[in-house]
């Protein structure tokens, strides 16, 4: 496993600005042990003084916080060894994480079935292989997110921003993506069977080999989308814009 590179001066500026442990862990993709190691390296390099270290040294028993991205209010706090662990604990306790600031977090393999994440900040988050079946992600910010192989069956993603997200091989069967932004998203081999994509934006999206059987694409914008070898049996394309779309080997009715 490659070592994580952390710019010492940038990290110290973040620490001095008051960035809390959870935010530091998200930004630099660190576990609690990794965060403690970062502080020790800052001390050894002289970037942080022993007295500053004593005042700010992370403690494994310290409760990490998930904050509201708009108000900065604390939504949930709990002792955890990673941001993923923290989020799973919140979901397990039934906490509504609407508007949570989780941008950039490494949540690979997250067990988040049924999670409430409406309008959550998930920009560039890693949710590869995550289970988000039946999760509510209404208007969530998921641009540039990694959702490769994720399970999103029957999830609520209406009006979510998934611009340039990697959802390849994702399971979105029966998901609601009404008016969602999927421009330039990677949906190769994704299962979108029976999904509702009414008025969704899919400009330049890669839907090659995707399963769109029974999907509702009424009024969807598929301009320039790659639908090579996609399955569109019984899909409703009424009013959909397929200008310049690639349709080679596409399976239609």
Secondary structure, DSSP 8 states (H G I E B T S, - for coil): -------HHHHHHHHHTT--HHHHHHHHT--HHHHHHHHHHHHHTTSS-HHHHHHH---TTSEEEEEBTTT--EEEEEE-SSHHHHHHHHHHTT---TTBB-TT-B-TT-B-TT-B-TT-B-TT-B-TT-B-TT-B-TT-B-TT-B-TT-B-TT-B-TT-B-TT-B-TT-B-TT-B-TT-B-TT-B-TT-B-TT-B-TT-B-TT-B-TT-B-TT-B-TT-B-TT-B-TT-B-TT-B-TT-B-TT-B-TT-B--
